[in-house]
Amino acid sequence: ILSALTGNVFKATLVGVMLTALVQSSTAVTVLSVGFVNAGLLKFTQAIGIIYGANIGTTVTAQLMALSFRFKLTDIAMPIIGVGFAITYFARKEGAKNIGNAMMGFGLLFLGLKTLNSGAPFMQNSETIRFFFSNYASIPAVGILLGVVVTAMVHSSSATVALVMVLGATGIIDFHTAIYLTLGDNIGTCITAQLASLQGNIYVRRTAWAHTLYNVIGVALLMFFVPQAAIVVEKITAL
């Protein structure tokens, strides 16, 4: 099945997009790809395609979080978790149980955003936090480095993107600073694949480094065009 679905880079990329959109974690898909290469189930080029797709698929999580802010889905997080739990607990068919688990997953995602958002008043009232983000995080190099460090610590770019969204929604950071932090997220998320490759063979290490170089080069290219990218995004969201 893996050979058929990842026969070339384009197929593998599409698989990476779909898998990451389903499991809501590019880190999980990347680590799985590294493991499959180590086990000889995937070739180096196939794994690269999946990882490229994972970088696209992970944006689905960010879009879901943005929708939850826009339509106040965070307010119904607990009911979604409750319904999902009830379906999982009482259902007899495996398919129904999976639906219940998926509902609980989405509910927990929205609950996490609600928890983050509950700390917004504290951050807004903190002069230290406001001073740091307005005077330091707005510097491109510092903003990117901050995104790298935080994402490497929590091993989840989606979590740090959610935090950036909350900071932006509360007015603590501007749009350009949010972009710099998000660019750093893309580099910080590579640390998990690097850790997973430490005990692997040469192809595993190559896969991890291909992932890292892909993200680093992408960030290096885009950081010089942040104002232009901001304009494009503003036009897209204005539609």
C-alpha positions as CSV (number, residue, x, y, z in Angstrom):
1,I,0.0,0.0,0.0
2,L,2.8,2.4,0.9
3,S,4.5,1.7,-2.5
4,A,1.4,2.3,-4.4
5,L,0.4,5.5,-2.7
6,T,3.9,7.0,-2.7
7,G,5.1,5.9,-6.1
8,N,6.5,9.3,-6.9
9,V,7.1,12.6,-5.1
10,F,3.8,14.1,-6.2
11,K,1.8,11.2,-5.0
12,A,3.8,11.1,-1.7
13,T,3.2,14.8,-1.2
14,L,-0.5,14.4,-1.7
15,V,-0.5,11.5,0.8
16,G,1.4,13.7,3.3
17,V,-1.2,16.5,2.9
18,M,-4.2,14.2,3.5
19,L,-2.6,12.2,6.4
20,T,-1.6,15.4,8.2
21,A,-5.0,17.0,7.7
22,L,-6.6,13.9,9.2
23,V,-4.3,13.4,12.2
24,Q,-3.8,17.1,12.9
25,S,0.0,16.7,13.5
26,S,2.8,17.2,11.0
27,T,5.2,16.1,13.7
28,A,3.5,12.7,14.0
29,V,3.5,12.2,10.2
30,T,7.1,13.2,10.0
31,V,8.2,10.9,12.7
32,L,6.3,8.0,11.2
33,S,8.0,8.7,7.8
34,V,11.4,8.6,9.5
35,G,10.4,5.3,11.2
36,F,9.2,3.8,7.9
37,V,12.5,4.7,6.2
38,N,14.4,3.1,9.1
39,A,12.3,-0.1,8.7
40,G,12.9,-0.2,4.9
41,L,9.2,0.4,4.2
42,L,9.8,3.7,2.4
43,K,12.5,5.0,0.2
44,F,14.3,8.3,0.9
45,T,12.5,10.1,-1.9
46,Q,9.1,8.8,-0.9
47,A,9.6,10.0,2.7
48,I,10.6,13.4,1.4
49,G,7.4,13.7,-0.5
50,I,5.3,12.8,2.5
51,I,7.2,15.4,4.6
52,Y,6.7,18.1,2.0
53,G,3.0,17.3,2.1
54,A,2.9,17.3,5.9
55,N,4.1,20.9,5.8
56,I,1.0,21.8,3.8
57,G,-1.4,19.5,5.6
58,T,-0.5,21.0,9.0
59,T,-2.0,24.4,7.9
60,V,-5.5,22.7,8.0
61,T,-5.2,22.8,11.8
62,A,-4.4,26.5,11.8
63,Q,-7.5,27.1,9.6
64,L,-9.7,25.1,12.0
65,M,-8.4,27.2,14.9
66,A,-9.1,30.4,13.0
67,L,-12.6,29.2,12.3
68,S,-13.1,28.4,16.0
69,F,-12.2,32.0,16.9
70,R,-14.4,33.4,14.2
71,F,-17.5,31.3,15.0
72,K,-17.0,31.0,18.7
73,L,-16.6,27.2,18.6
74,T,-14.6,27.4,21.8
75,D,-17.8,28.1,23.7
76,I,-19.2,24.6,22.7
77,A,-16.0,22.7,23.4
78,M,-17.3,20.9,26.4
79,P,-20.6,19.8,24.8
80,I,-18.6,18.4,21.8
81,I,-16.3,16.5,24.1
82,G,-19.3,15.2,26.1
83,V,-21.1,14.0,22.9
84,G,-18.0,12.4,21.6
85,F,-17.4,10.6,24.9
86,A,-21.0,9.3,25.0
87,I,-20.7,8.0,21.4
88,T,-17.4,6.3,22.2
89,Y,-18.6,4.8,25.4
90,F,-22.0,3.4,24.3
91,A,-21.4,2.6,20.6
92,R,-20.8,-1.0,19.7
93,K,-19.5,-0.6,16.2
94,E,-15.8,0.4,15.7
95,G,-16.8,3.1,13.1
96,A,-19.0,4.9,15.5
97,K,-16.4,4.7,18.2
98,N,-13.9,6.3,15.8
99,I,-16.4,9.2,15.1
100,G,-16.7,9.7,18.9
101,N,-13.0,9.8,19.3
102,A,-12.7,12.3,16.5
103,M,-15.3,14.5,18.1
104,M,-13.5,14.4,21.4
105,G,-10.3,15.4,19.5
106,F,-11.9,18.4,18.0
107,G,-13.5,19.3,21.3
108,L,-10.1,19.2,23.1
109,L,-8.6,21.3,20.4
110,F,-11.3,24.0,20.9
111,L,-10.9,23.6,24.7
112,G,-7.2,24.2,24.4
113,L,-7.8,27.4,22.5
114,K,-10.3,28.5,25.1
115,T,-7.8,27.9,27.9
116,L,-5.1,29.9,26.0
117,N,-7.6,32.7,25.4
118,S,-8.5,32.8,29.1
119,G,-4.9,34.0,29.8
120,A,-5.3,36.9,27.3
121,P,-6.4,39.4,29.9
122,F,-3.3,38.7,32.0
123,M,-1.0,39.1,29.0
124,Q,-2.8,42.3,28.0
125,N,-2.3,43.8,31.5
126,S,1.3,42.8,31.8
127,E,3.6,45.7,30.9
128,T,6.6,43.3,30.7
129,I,5.0,41.1,28.1
130,R,3.7,44.0,26.1
131,F,7.1,45.7,26.2
132,F,8.9,42.5,25.2
133,F,6.7,41.7,22.2
134,S,6.5,45.3,21.0
135,N,10.3,46.1,21.3
136,Y,12.0,42.7,20.7
137,A,9.7,40.1,19.2
138,S,8.9,42.5,16.3
139,I,12.6,42.3,15.2
140,P,12.6,39.7,12.5
141,A,15.6,37.6,13.7
142,V,14.3,37.7,17.3
143,G,10.8,36.8,16.3
144,I,11.9,33.8,14.2
145,L,14.3,32.6,17.0
146,L,11.5,32.9,19.6
147,G,9.3,30.8,17.4
148,V,12.0,28.2,16.9
149,V,12.7,27.9,20.6
150,V,9.1,27.7,21.8
151,T,8.2,25.1,19.1
152,A,11.3,23.0,19.8
153,M,10.3,23.0,23.5
154,V,6.6,21.9,23.1
155,H,7.2,19.7,19.9
156,S,4.1,21.1,18.3
157,S,4.0,23.9,15.7
158,S,0.2,23.9,15.9
159,A,0.3,24.8,19.6
160,T,2.6,27.7,19.0
161,V,0.5,28.9,16.1
162,A,-2.5,28.9,18.4
163,L,-0.6,31.0,20.9
164,V,0.4,33.4,18.1
165,M,-3.3,33.7,17.2
166,V,-4.2,34.5,20.8
167,L,-1.5,37.1,21.0
168,G,-2.6,38.7,17.7
169,A,-6.3,38.6,18.7
170,T,-5.5,40.5,21.9
171,G,-3.5,43.1,20.1
172,I,-0.2,42.3,21.9
173,I,1.6,41.6,18.6
174,D,1.0,43.0,15.1
175,F,0.5,41.0,11.9
176,H,4.2,41.2,10.8
177,T,5.4,39.9,14.2
178,A,2.9,37.0,14.0
179,I,4.4,36.1,10.6
180,Y,8.0,36.1,12.0
181,L,6.9,33.9,15.0
182,T,5.1,31.5,12.6
183,L,8.2,31.3,10.4
184,G,10.2,30.3,13.5
185,D,7.6,27.6,14.2
186,N,8.4,26.0,10.9
187,I,12.1,25.6,11.9
188,G,11.4,24.6,15.5
189,T,9.2,21.7,14.4
190,C,12.2,20.0,12.7
191,I,13.8,19.2,16.1
192,T,11.4,16.2,16.6
193,A,12.5,14.6,13.4
194,Q,16.1,15.2,14.2
195,L,15.6,13.5,17.6
196,A,13.8,10.6,16.0
197,S,16.7,10.1,13.6
198,L,19.5,9.9,16.1
199,Q,19.4,6.1,16.4
200,G,18.6,5.5,12.7
201,N,20.6,4.6,9.6
202,I,22.0,7.0,7.1
203,Y,18.8,7.2,5.1
204,V,16.9,8.2,8.3
205,R,19.4,11.0,9.0
206,R,19.1,12.1,5.4
207,T,15.3,12.2,5.7
208,A,15.5,14.3,8.9
209,W,18.0,16.7,7.4
210,A,16.0,17.1,4.2
211,H,13.0,18.1,6.3
212,T,15.1,20.6,8.2
213,L,16.8,22.1,5.1
214,Y,13.4,22.4,3.4
215,N,12.0,24.4,6.2
216,V,15.1,26.5,6.9
217,I,15.5,27.4,3.2
218,G,11.8,28.3,2.9
219,V,11.9,30.5,6.0
220,A,15.2,32.2,4.8
221,L,13.6,33.0,1.4
222,L,10.3,34.3,2.8
223,M,11.7,36.4,5.6
224,F,12.8,39.0,3.0
225,F,9.3,39.2,1.6
226,V,7.2,39.4,4.7
227,P,5.6,42.8,3.8
228,Q,4.6,41.5,0.4
229,A,3.4,38.2,1.9
230,A,1.3,40.2,4.5
231,I,-0.3,42.2,1.7
232,V,-1.2,38.9,-0.2
233,V,-2.7,37.4,3.0
234,E,-4.7,40.5,3.8
235,K,-6.2,40.5,0.3
236,I,-7.1,36.8,0.6
237,T,-8.8,37.3,4.0
238,A,-10.6,40.3,2.7
239,L,-12.5,38.2,0.1
